[in-house]
Amino acid sequence: METNTKSINLNDRIEVKLNNIGLKIYEDFYKNLKMEAPKLSENILKIEFWDLANIFGKSFGNGLPIPFESTTLKITDWGF
């Protein structure tokens, strides 16, 4: 049986739309660092995958509310 696989690199750039839960987690993350959270346009976060995991990792788990508008993360090719 052949398995279909896809690869993702931790340095891949991700785009995700945050819901109200995600916005609170995002803002609290930076508040705990005593920093102002970078502004978002239309609640869309553009970030490297490893950084997304750093901010939202403790918020992922079975039975926990998802912090994003969708379960799909878009891998993008935007510049810094």
Secondary structure, DSSP 8 states (H G I E B T S, - for coil): ---------TT-EEEEEB-HHHHHHHHHHHHHTTS-----BTTEEEEEHHHHHHHHGGG-STTS--SBSSS--EEE----
